[in-house]
Each structure stands twice: as C-alpha cells, then as structure tokens.
C-alpha cells in the first residue's frame, strides 16, 4: 500500500511555490519521491525553497530533488521557457500543479476596474490553460499524468469582497471538468483542490480581519482556519497512483466551513 503514494521518478511543476500552499505542496511531493520545480516571480525566493528541499531530500538519480525557475504567470513566453527548462533538466512533466493566482481587488464588484477584472482572469484561468497546453501533450502521448488546479471554496460560494476572484475560481472548476473529459480516454487525470481560508500571505487580508476570521471559524466544523501544510497531503494523493480513478473533481479542504457546523 505504501507504493500507492510513491512519486519516485516523476517530475512536478508547482507554480506559486516559493511560499504558502504552493511551497507546502512542493515539499510534500518531494518527500514522496518527486523531482519538483519551484516557480514564482522571484528567483531568489525560489532558490531559497529549492535549497531547503534539497537539504532535506538530497539528490535523485544524480540530479537535485528541486530546481528553481522563476516565471510570471502573466507571461506566456516565461511559462513556456520554464516548461522547456524543466524538460531539459529533469525530463518530461508528469505532474502539474497550477497554484499561483492573483487578486488585485478587495471590495464589491461594482468598484472593480476592467484592468483588475482582466488581470484576475488572465492569471487565475488563462495562465492555467496555457500551462496545461504546454505540458499535457507529453502526458497524453505517454498515457499518464496528473494535473491539479488550486481553486477555492470561493468558486462554490459567494463573497461581497472578493467576487471576481471567486468567479475565476468557479471557472477553474469548470476547466477541470472539461479537461477531465477530454484527457480521460488517454489516461491523464485533471482535478482541483478547493481550499477554504488558509493562513497564507495571499489571504492575509481575510484572516487578519477579526470579523472575517470569526465568521469563518464560528461556522466551521473544526472551528479554525487551515495551515498551508494541510493541503500537501491531498495534492500527493491526487498526483499519485492512489487517485488513479479520480478525475474531474473539485475536492474541498476547508475544515467544514462550507457545509456549516450545525446546531
């Protein structure tokens, strides 16, 4: 049964992995044998995370466990160069985790600018589409692979503060369903993880707000928000053979906040 979660020999790209949920997922995949590509906009931050993973897990097949390749998700060229460099150093991509996202607007939809709305959809949906187009052909040719998009419970609920972000995350859930249908016959699985509120820098505006924090935790079964490392296990599951019959799903990881705690 231990082999069900074994990722030895597999190559994974994780965007937005220099901190938060992305870093936790990269560390989890590496701990289970994968070679991981750390990527975000900041090369120094990526280098730091890759060095820490290599210090913990050493080399695999005479190659480092982790390499750092900075790339902005807003640049199609930069993402293609990242994928090409990954293949050059590690070989074909087996696992893609689209974690990086943007949310430049906090407030009602009536106050968002066109530029902010476009940025949210470009970075949270279109960039995922680009990366999947770049990495999926090889997976389809080999008849195996796992694509994971980090969505959000916001894609299943609503908000008066981050509405455009939530709409983009709902689009990601539909992207997963469509691609699962397209890729399934070739053995490539596509799934989403929908986290609730997690203690990351990205979500700081939410969990540092006492009213928002109380609202989320009071209605949650576990009565607390999540920590980044609590997302790593579900990513390892979806990336591994233990999830070989799981595709097209949006798996909620929210401490029981979306269904309520009952009374």
C-alpha positions in Angstrom: 0.0 0.0 0.0 2.9 2.4 0.6 3.6 2.3 -3.1 0.3 3.9 -3.8 1.7 7.3 -2.8 5.2 6.8 -4.3 6.2 9.5 -6.7 9.7 8.4 -7.4 10.9 9.3 -10.8 8.1 11.7 -11.5 8.6 15.4 -12.4 6.3 18.0 -11.0 5.9 21.7 -11.7 4.3 23.8 -9.0 3.5 27.4 -9.7 3.5 29.9 -6.8 5.6 27.5 -4.8 8.0 29.9 -3.1 5.6 30.3 -0.2 2.3 29.3 1.3 0.2 26.4 -0.1 2.4 26.0 -3.2 5.6 25.6 -1.1 3.8 23.1 1.2 2.7 21.1 -1.9 6.2 21.1 -3.4 7.6 19.9 -0.1 5.0 17.1 0.1 5.6 15.9 -3.5 9.4 15.9 -2.9 9.0 14.0 0.3 7.2 11.3 -1.6 9.9 11.0 -4.3 9.1 13.5 -7.0 11.5 15.9 -8.6 10.0 19.4 -8.2 10.3 22.7 -10.0 9.9 25.7 -7.7 8.5 28.7 -9.5 7.2 32.2 -8.7 8.1 35.6 -9.9 11.1 36.0 -7.6 14.2 33.9 -8.4 15.8 34.5 -5.0 12.7 33.2 -3.2 12.6 30.2 -5.5 16.3 29.5 -4.9 15.8 29.5 -1.2 12.9 27.0 -1.2 14.7 24.7 -3.7 17.8 24.8 -1.5 15.8 23.9 1.6 14.1 20.9 -0.2 17.5 19.7 -1.5 18.9 19.9 2.0 16.1 17.7 3.3 15.9 15.2 0.4 19.3 15.3 -1.4 19.7 14.2 -5.0 17.7 11.7 -7.0 19.3 9.9 -10.0 22.4 12.2 -9.7 20.1 15.3 -10.0 18.8 17.6 -7.4 15.4 16.9 -6.0 14.4 20.6 -6.6 15.3 23.2 -9.1 14.2 26.9 -9.1 12.9 28.5 -12.3 11.3 32.0 -11.8 8.4 32.8 -14.2 5.5 35.2 -14.1 2.1 33.6 -14.8 1.2 36.7 -16.7 3.8 35.9 -19.4 3.1 33.1 -21.8 6.7 33.2 -23.0 8.1 33.0 -19.5 5.9 30.0 -18.7 7.0 28.2 -21.9 10.6 28.8 -21.1 10.0 27.4 -17.6 8.5 24.2 -19.1 11.2 23.9 -21.6 13.9 24.3 -19.0 12.2 21.7 -16.8 12.2 19.2 -19.6 15.9 20.0 -20.3 17.0 19.4 -16.7 14.5 16.8 -15.4 12.7 15.3 -18.4 9.0 15.2 -19.3 6.5 16.7 -16.9 4.3 14.1 -15.1 2.6 16.4 -12.6 1.4 20.0 -13.0 0.1 22.0 -10.0 -1.4 25.3 -11.0 -1.3 27.1 -7.7 -0.3 30.7 -8.5 -3.1 33.3 -8.6 -3.8 37.0 -8.3 -6.5 39.1 -6.6 -5.8 42.8 -7.0 -9.2 43.9 -5.9 -10.9 43.8 -2.5 -14.5 45.1 -2.4 -17.8 44.8 -4.2 -17.9 44.1 -7.9 -19.3 47.5 -8.6 -15.9 49.0 -7.7 -13.6 46.8 -9.7 -11.9 48.2 -12.8 -11.7 46.5 -16.1 -7.9 46.1 -15.8 -8.3 44.4 -12.4 -11.0 42.1 -13.7 -8.9 41.1 -16.7 -5.8 40.5 -14.5 -7.7 38.2 -12.3 -9.0 36.1 -15.2 -5.7 36.2 -17.1 -3.7 35.0 -14.1 -6.2 32.7 -12.5 -7.7 31.0 -15.5 -5.9 31.8 -18.8 -2.4 31.1 -17.3 -3.6 27.7 -16.1 -4.9 27.0 -19.7 -1.5 28.0 -21.1 0.4 25.7 -18.8 -1.9 22.8 -19.4 -1.5 23.3 -23.2 2.3 23.3 -22.7 2.6 20.2 -20.5 -0.4 18.0 -21.4 0.8 16.8 -24.9 3.6 14.8 -23.4 1.3 13.3 -20.7 -1.2 12.3 -23.4 1.5 10.7 -25.5 2.7 8.7 -22.6 -0.9 7.8 -21.5 -0.5 9.1 -17.9 -0.2 12.3 -15.9 -1.9 14.3 -13.2 -2.9 18.0 -13.5 -4.1 19.8 -10.3 -5.6 23.3 -10.2 -5.8 25.0 -6.9 -9.3 26.5 -7.0 -11.1 27.8 -3.9 -14.3 27.3 -1.9 -15.0 30.8 -3.2 -15.8 29.1 -6.5 -18.6 27.3 -4.8 -20.0 30.1 -2.6 -20.1 33.9 -2.8 -18.5 37.0 -1.4 -19.1 40.7 -1.2 -15.4 41.4 -1.0 -13.6 39.0 -3.5 -16.3 38.4 -6.0 -14.2 38.5 -9.2 -11.7 36.1 -7.6 -14.5 33.7 -6.7 -15.8 33.9 -10.3 -12.4 33.0 -11.6 -12.1 30.0 -9.2 -15.5 28.8 -10.4 -14.2 29.0 -13.9 -11.2 26.8 -12.8 -13.6 24.2 -11.5 -15.3 24.0 -14.9 -11.9 24.0 -16.7 -11.1 20.9 -14.7 -14.3 19.1 -15.6 -13.9 19.9 -19.3 -10.3 18.8 -19.5 -11.0 15.6 -17.5 -13.5 14.7 -20.2 -11.0 15.5 -23.0 -8.0 13.8 -21.4 -9.6 10.9 -19.7 -9.5 8.5 -22.6 -5.7 9.0 -22.8 -5.2 8.3 -19.1 -4.5 11.8 -17.9 -6.3 12.9 -14.8 -7.4 16.5 -14.1 -8.6 17.6 -10.6 -9.0 20.7 -8.5 -8.4 21.4 -4.8 -10.7 23.9 -3.3 -9.2 25.2 0.0 -11.1 27.2 2.5 -9.4 30.1 4.4 -5.8 29.2 4.9 -3.2 31.1 6.8 -1.1 32.4 3.9 0.3 35.8 2.9 -2.1 35.7 -0.1 -5.1 35.5 2.2 -3.8 37.8 4.9 -6.5 40.5 4.3 -9.1 37.9 5.2 -7.7 36.1 8.2 -6.2 39.3 9.8 -9.7 40.8 9.7 -11.2 39.8 13.1 -14.8 39.9 11.8 -14.0 37.7 8.8 -11.9 35.3 10.9 -14.8 35.0 13.4 -17.3 34.5 10.6 -15.3 31.7 9.0 -14.3 29.9 12.2 -17.6 30.1 14.0 -19.4 28.3 11.1 -16.7 25.7 10.5 -16.8 22.2 12.0 -13.2 22.4 13.1 -13.6 26.0 14.4 -10.4 27.2 12.8 -8.7 28.1 9.6 -6.3 25.9 7.7 -2.5 25.9 7.6 -0.6 25.5 4.3 0.8 22.1 5.1 -2.7 20.7 5.5 -3.1 21.0 1.7 0.0 18.9 0.9 -1.5 15.5 1.6 -4.4 15.9 -0.8 -2.0 17.1 -3.5 0.1 14.0 -3.0 -3.0 11.8 -3.2 -4.2 13.4 -6.5 -0.7 13.2 -8.0 -0.1 9.6 -7.1 -1.5 6.2 -8.2 -3.7 6.2 -5.2 -6.0 8.6 -7.1 -5.9 6.6 -10.4 -9.7 6.5 -10.6 -10.2 10.1 -9.6 -10.7 12.8 -12.2 -12.8 15.8 -12.9 -13.3 16.5 -9.2 -13.1 19.6 -7.0 -12.0 18.4 -3.6 -13.0 20.8 -0.8 -10.4 21.2 2.0 -11.9 23.7 4.3 -12.3 22.4 7.9 -16.0 22.1 7.3 -16.7 25.7 6.7 -18.9 25.4 3.5 -21.4 23.0 5.0 -21.6 24.7 8.4 -21.2 23.3 11.8 -24.8 22.6 12.6 -26.5 23.4 15.9 
